[in-house]
Amino acid sequence: MIPRDTIQTIIETARVEEVVGEFVTLRKRGVNLLGLCPFHNEKTPSFTVSPAKGIYKCFGCGKAGNAVNFIMEHEHYTYPEALKFLARKYNIEVEEEEQTPEQIEAMNEKESLYAASAYAQKYFSDQLFNSEEGKSIGLSYFKDRDLREHTIEQFQLGYSPDVWDAFTQNARQNGYKTEFLVKAGLTIEKNGNHFDRFSGRVIFPIHNLSGRVIGFGGRILKKDEKKAKYINSPESDIYNKSQVLYGIYFAKNAIIKKDNCYLVEGYTDVISLFQAGFENVVASSGTSLTTDQIRLIKRYTPNITILYDGDAAGIKASFRGIDMILEQGMNVKIVMFPNGEDPDSFVRSHRSIEVEEFITSQAKDFIRFKTDILLKDVQNDPVKRAGLIKEIVQTISVIPDQITRSVYVRECSVMMEMAEQTLMNELNKLLRKRFRQKTDQQIPDEPVQVPEFMQEKQVEVELNDTAFQERDVIRLLLNYGNETIEFEHLNEDNEKVMIPVKVAEFIVGDLAQDEIQFHNEIYQKIFDSYTQKMTAEEALPDEKFFINHASRDLANQAIDLLTSPYELSPKWESVARIEVTTEAEKLKIAVVNAVLSFKAKKVEQLISENQEEIKLAQQEENFEDIPILLKKQQELKAISKSINSQLGRVITR
């Protein structure tokens, strides 16, 4: 268990913009930061981070919290795991007890898979550096590929002994259940026997965005035609190949900094480029490029440069991947290395500056690249040339932005010596066809179930509902509770003096005096927190008290009230020359009006309830109560009139 003071230190030290910034590209907007939400697919950024308040909020899907909550939500960590992650990031020492076999067994399944994978990585790395077999075979292989020891350690490379169950037996002896070793893809079960999946191979651990090991790639070194050269972990609850990029954990900061991502094919391509200083490099993880992988890159940059080896046949097969990148509205360039070279071999035989010059000079946009590749097969055949042009236009048609499509049509027109209008006509034909197909798919044979939020329905409006007023009062309390407003007062000498009062003291004191309660339970708990602090004469709670509250429902509600999807542009007054008065500048009016509006609604509720009692008394001919109830009705209406008069309202009913 982590001590309470250590938890507080972690929470106070962690900066939400730094934590979120490791997973999301954030751009400044006013006092806040804005980016694409990592929790749902969106094209227009609605994910806001407030460094001043230490919180994030997505106005698209509603996810919200502080730095700890973000790590828990994004990485599916438990609360202690998220705290330990942040402690490692900020070099905060956490006293951890060694886990016993019983504790390992008690962990939930997903955590057990993470634990088994982490143990396997340490085992494989230890074998690489400390066993005779590992050093003579595995370490020699890596060093023959010019990998420095620091790089090997950084990527946590390893070696699995060429013994059929060496790892499995070792893990069992250290308290790891066979069930989870099998589910993590480390052990294979066959006919009641268990053996290592990666035996006799050098190991490439695969990390998720936060650096946890979720799977492995293994390369066999001895020649054996019966065995695959490379094998990867099977999919599990923690490893989904289509959503993972090899090297993304090490590359993400460099991708943001360079505003570009190098995409390669193999593990050693990534490691060699990284070691040479090209740290913004990733590879698809044992699978063809997927939409999820492209979106993962898009979190950090809209620019991808694909680095291919000289295999033309393989490049043609990858054209679909280029189209998928374009479909996501991203910019793609392609670099093809000379025949017989791949990124790994090229980097090892050239200086870093030569590699950089080569990539810069050889990078082509997708039209020029695709045309150069396909023109070799066309020669002077007009039919094949027409087919090539159609294929290029087909690729342009998947680009979502109209202006970008137009620019590429013009470029294609020049390259292919074809009239621009002809290409535009072909493009429009494809776009219309795609639109019709999409429309046809949306017209099923049977009536479609319309989502609830799109259905037209009669909504009963409760005129005396206080939800809006309650929300407004608590919002002001959370945002401005510690701010001071002044009220005019006559002193003993009948002179006007200004008395400073904190917003929280005014709201709590005024509502408590009239014994007004909140219908919303969470709002009432927030209100009670201020009441308790004031009664104990302690410092008023601040934003962080509620943001980091033990109750997630209360914390989420507080974050919702502390954030807004709207923000006034700082250029508004300077460009439009229109002075805008903010709520903070008219705080006293906002606070007083909110309290009065809440009271007015409460009185309306009492009037409605009393009216029902009058009707009931008349029906039951309870003539003794009717005069009392009528008098109460007059008093309530007088109070209502007084409150609404202060608000500048006229009551017509």
PESUL-V508675 format. One record per pair of residues at least 4 apart in sequence whose C-alpha atoms are under 7 Angstrom apart, sorted by the first residue. I is the first residue (numbers start at 1). J is the second residue. If there is no record, write none. Layout:
# PESUL-V508675
i | j
I | J
I | J
This chain:
# PESUL-V508675
i | j
2 | 6
2 | 7
2 | 94
2 | 95
3 | 7
4 | 8
5 | 9
6 | 10
7 | 11
8 | 12
9 | 13
10 | 14
10 | 83
10 | 86
10 | 87
14 | 67
14 | 86
15 | 19
15 | 54
15 | 67
16 | 20
16 | 51
16 | 54
16 | 55
16 | 66
16 | 67
17 | 21
17 | 49
17 | 51
18 | 22
19 | 67
20 | 24
21 | 25
21 | 26
22 | 252
22 | 253
23 | 209
24 | 35
24 | 36
24 | 38
24 | 299
24 | 300
25 | 35
25 | 256
25 | 299
25 | 300
26 | 33
26 | 34
26 | 35
27 | 33
27 | 34
27 | 35
28 | 32
28 | 33
28 | 34
29 | 33
29 | 34
30 | 569
30 | 570
32 | 48
32 | 49
32 | 50
32 | 51
33 | 48
33 | 49
33 | 50
34 | 45
34 | 46
34 | 47
34 | 48
34 | 49
35 | 45
35 | 46
35 | 47
35 | 48
36 | 42
36 | 44
36 | 45
36 | 46
36 | 47
36 | 299
37 | 42
37 | 45
37 | 46
37 | 47
37 | 58
40 | 61
46 | 58
46 | 59
46 | 60
47 | 57
47 | 58
47 | 59
48 | 56
48 | 57
48 | 58
49 | 55
49 | 56
49 | 57
50 | 54
50 | 55
50 | 56
51 | 55
54 | 66
55 | 65
55 | 66
56 | 64
56 | 65
56 | 66
57 | 62
57 | 63
57 | 64
57 | 65
58 | 62
58 | 63
58 | 64
59 | 565
64 | 556
64 | 559
65 | 69
65 | 70
65 | 556
65 | 559
66 | 70
66 | 547
67 | 71
68 | 72
68 | 82
68 | 83
69 | 73
70 | 74
71 | 75
71 | 77
71 | 82
72 | 76
72 | 77
72 | 78
72 | 79
72 | 82
77 | 81
77 | 82
78 | 82
79 | 83
80 | 84
81 | 85
82 | 86
83 | 87
84 | 88
85 | 89
86 | 90
87 | 91
87 | 92
87 | 93
88 | 92
99 | 103
99 | 104
100 | 104
101 | 105
101 | 175
102 | 106
103 | 107
104 | 175
107 | 111
107 | 112
108 | 112
109 | 113
110 | 114
110 | 237
110 | 238
111 | 115
112 | 116
112 | 180
113 | 117
113 | 180
113 | 184
114 | 118
114 | 213
114 | 214
115 | 119
116 | 120
116 | 176
116 | 181
117 | 121
117 | 184
117 | 213
117 | 214
117 | 215
118 | 122
118 | 213
119 | 123
120 | 124
121 | 125
121 | 205
122 | 126
123 | 127
124 | 128
124 | 158
124 | 159
124 | 160
125 | 129
125 | 156
125 | 157
125 | 158
125 | 159
126 | 130
127 | 131
127 | 134
127 | 158
127 | 159
127 | 160
128 | 134
128 | 135
128 | 138
128 | 139
128 | 158
128 | 159
129 | 134
129 | 135
130 | 135
131 | 135
132 | 136
133 | 137
134 | 138
134 | 139
134 | 159
135 | 139
135 | 140
136 | 140
137 | 141
138 | 142
138 | 159
138 | 202
139 | 143
140 | 144
141 | 145
142 | 146
142 | 147
143 | 147
143 | 148
147 | 151
147 | 152
148 | 152
149 | 153
150 | 154
151 | 155
151 | 275
152 | 156
152 | 157
153 | 157
156 | 205
157 | 203
157 | 204
157 | 205
158 | 202
158 | 203
158 | 204
159 | 201
159 | 202
159 | 203
160 | 198
160 | 199
160 | 200
160 | 201
160 | 202
160 | 203
161 | 166
161 | 199
161 | 200
162 | 199
162 | 200
163 | 199
164 | 195
164 | 196
164 | 199
165 | 169
165 | 194
165 | 195
165 | 196
166 | 170
167 | 171
167 | 196
168 | 172
168 | 187
168 | 195
168 | 196
169 | 173
170 | 174
171 | 175
171 | 176
172 | 176
172 | 177
172 | 178
177 | 181
178 | 182
179 | 183
180 | 184
181 | 185
181 | 186
181 | 187
182 | 186
182 | 187
182 | 188
182 | 189
183 | 236
184 | 236
185 | 233
185 | 234
186 | 196
186 | 197
187 | 194
187 | 195
187 | 196
187 | 197
188 | 194
188 | 195
188 | 196
188 | 197
189 | 193
189 | 194
189 | 195
190 | 194
198 | 218
200 | 220
201 | 218
201 | 219
201 | 220
201 | 221
202 | 218
202 | 219
202 | 220
203 | 216
203 | 217
203 | 218
203 | 219
204 | 216
204 | 217
204 | 218
205 | 213
205 | 215
205 | 216
205 | 217
206 | 213
206 | 214
206 | 215
206 | 216
206 | 246
207 | 211
207 | 212
207 | 213
207 | 214
207 | 249
208 | 212
208 | 213
208 | 214
208 | 244
208 | 249
209 | 248
209 | 249
210 | 249
211 | 249
214 | 238
214 | 239
215 | 233
215 | 239
216 | 232
216 | 233
217 | 230
217 | 231
217 | 232
217 | 233
218 | 230
218 | 231
218 | 232
219 | 229
219 | 230
219 | 231
220 | 229
220 | 230
232 | 286
235 | 239
235 | 240
235 | 241
236 | 240
240 | 244
241 | 285
241 | 287
242 | 287
242 | 290
242 | 292
242 | 293
243 | 292
243 | 293
244 | 285
244 | 293
245 | 282
245 | 283
245 | 284
245 | 285
245 | 293
246 | 282
246 | 283
246 | 284
246 | 285
247 | 251
247 | 270
247 | 281
247 | 282
247 | 283
248 | 252
248 | 282
251 | 255
251 | 279
251 | 280
251 | 281
251 | 282
252 | 256
252 | 280
252 | 300
253 | 257
254 | 258
254 | 279
254 | 280
255 | 259
255 | 260
255 | 261
255 | 280
255 | 300
255 | 301
256 | 300
256 | 301
259 | 301
259 | 303
260 | 301
260 | 303
260 | 304
261 | 280
261 | 281
261 | 303
261 | 304
261 | 305
262 | 280
262 | 281
262 | 282
262 | 304
262 | 305
262 | 306
262 | 307
263 | 281
263 | 282
263 | 283
263 | 304
263 | 305
263 | 306
263 | 307
264 | 269
264 | 270
264 | 282
264 | 283
264 | 306
264 | 307
264 | 308
265 | 269
265 | 283
265 | 284
266 | 270
266 | 283
267 | 271
267 | 283
268 | 272
268 | 344
269 | 273
269 | 343
269 | 344
270 | 274
270 | 281
270 | 282
270 | 283
271 | 275
272 | 276
272 | 344
272 | 347
273 | 277
273 | 278
273 | 279
273 | 344
273 | 347
274 | 278
274 | 279
274 | 281
276 | 352
284 | 288
284 | 289
289 | 293
289 | 321
290 | 294
291 | 295
291 | 324
292 | 296
293 | 297
294 | 298
294 | 325
295 | 299
297 | 301
298 | 302
302 | 330
302 | 331
303 | 330
303 | 331
303 | 332
304 | 331
304 | 332
304 | 333
305 | 332
305 | 333
305 | 334
306 | 333
306 | 334
306 | 335
307 | 334
307 | 335
307 | 336
308 | 335
308 | 336
308 | 337
308 | 342
309 | 336
309 | 337
309 | 341
309 | 342
309 | 343
310 | 336
310 | 337
310 | 338
310 | 339
310 | 340
310 | 341
311 | 315
312 | 316
313 | 317
314 | 318
315 | 319
318 | 322
319 | 323
320 | 324
321 | 325
322 | 326
323 | 327
323 | 395
323 | 398
324 | 328
325 | 330
326 | 330
326 | 331
326 | 398
326 | 399
327 | 398
327 | 399
327 | 400
329 | 399
329 | 400
329 | 401
332 | 365
332 | 366
333 | 363
333 | 364
333 | 365
333 | 366
334 | 363
334 | 364
334 | 365
334 | 366
334 | 369
335 | 359
335 | 362
335 | 363
335 | 364
337 | 341
337 | 342
341 | 345
341 | 346
342 | 346
343 | 347
344 | 348
345 | 349
346 | 350
347 | 355
350 | 354
350 | 355
351 | 355
352 | 356
353 | 357
354 | 358
355 | 359
356 | 360
357 | 361
358 | 362
359 | 363
364 | 368
364 | 369
365 | 369
366 | 370
367 | 371
367 | 392
367 | 412
368 | 372
369 | 373
370 | 374
371 | 375
372 | 376
374 | 378
374 | 388
375 | 379
378 | 384
378 | 385
381 | 385
382 | 386
383 | 387
384 | 388
385 | 389
386 | 390
387 | 391
388 | 392
389 | 393
390 | 394
391 | 395
392 | 396
393 | 397
393 | 427
396 | 405
396 | 408
397 | 427
397 | 430
397 | 431
399 | 405
401 | 405
402 | 406
403 | 407
404 | 408
405 | 409
406 | 410
407 | 411
408 | 412
409 | 413
409 | 420
409 | 423
409 | 424
410 | 414
410 | 420
411 | 415
412 | 416
413 | 417
413 | 418
413 | 419
413 | 420
414 | 418
419 | 423
420 | 424
421 | 425
422 | 426
423 | 427
424 | 428
425 | 429
426 | 430
427 | 431
428 | 432
429 | 433
430 | 434
431 | 435
432 | 436
433 | 437
434 | 438
435 | 439
436 | 440
437 | 441
438 | 442
439 | 443
450 | 454
450 | 455
451 | 455
464 | 601
464 | 604
464 | 605
466 | 470
466 | 598
466 | 601
467 | 471
468 | 472
469 | 473
469 | 594
469 | 597
469 | 598
470 | 474
470 | 518
470 | 598
471 | 475
472 | 476
472 | 594
473 | 477
473 | 594
473 | 595
474 | 478
474 | 523
475 | 479
475 | 561
475 | 562
476 | 480
476 | 481
476 | 591
477 | 481
477 | 503
477 | 504
478 | 543
478 | 562
479 | 562
480 | 503
481 | 502
481 | 503
481 | 504
482 | 502
482 | 503
482 | 504
482 | 540
483 | 502
483 | 503
484 | 500
484 | 501
484 | 502
484 | 503
485 | 500
485 | 501
485 | 502
485 | 503
485 | 588
486 | 498
486 | 499
486 | 500
486 | 501
487 | 498
487 | 499
487 | 500
488 | 496
488 | 497
488 | 498
488 | 499
489 | 496
489 | 497
489 | 498
489 | 499
490 | 494
490 | 495
490 | 496
490 | 497
491 | 495
491 | 496
491 | 497
501 | 505
501 | 506
502 | 506
503 | 507
504 | 508
505 | 509
506 | 510
507 | 511
507 | 595
508 | 512
508 | 531
509 | 513
510 | 514
511 | 515
511 | 516
512 | 516
518 | 523
518 | 524
520 | 524
521 | 525
522 | 526
522 | 554
523 | 527
524 | 528
525 | 529
526 | 530
527 | 531
528 | 532
529 | 533
530 | 534
530 | 540
530 | 541
531 | 535
532 | 536
533 | 537
533 | 538
533 | 539
533 | 540
534 | 538
534 | 540
541 | 545
543 | 547
544 | 548
545 | 549
546 | 555
546 | 558
547 | 555
547 | 558
547 | 559
548 | 555
549 | 554
549 | 555
551 | 555
552 | 556
553 | 557
554 | 558
555 | 559
556 | 560
557 | 561
558 | 562
559 | 563
571 | 575
572 | 576
572 | 577
573 | 577
573 | 578
573 | 579
581 | 585
582 | 586
583 | 587
583 | 590
586 | 590
587 | 591
588 | 592
589 | 593
590 | 594
591 | 595
592 | 596
593 | 597
593 | 647
594 | 598
595 | 599
596 | 600
596 | 643
597 | 601
598 | 602
599 | 603
600 | 604
600 | 640
600 | 643
600 | 644
601 | 605
602 | 606
603 | 607
603 | 636
603 | 640
604 | 608
605 | 609
606 | 610
607 | 611
607 | 633
607 | 636
608 | 612
609 | 613
610 | 614
610 | 629
610 | 633
611 | 615
612 | 616
613 | 617
614 | 618
614 | 626
614 | 629
615 | 619
616 | 620
617 | 621
617 | 622
617 | 625
617 | 626
618 | 622
622 | 626
625 | 629
626 | 630
627 | 631
628 | 632
629 | 633
630 | 634
631 | 635
632 | 636
633 | 637
634 | 638
635 | 639
636 | 640
637 | 641
638 | 642
639 | 643
640 | 644
641 | 645
641 | 651
642 | 646
643 | 647
644 | 648
644 | 649
644 | 650
645 | 649
645 | 650
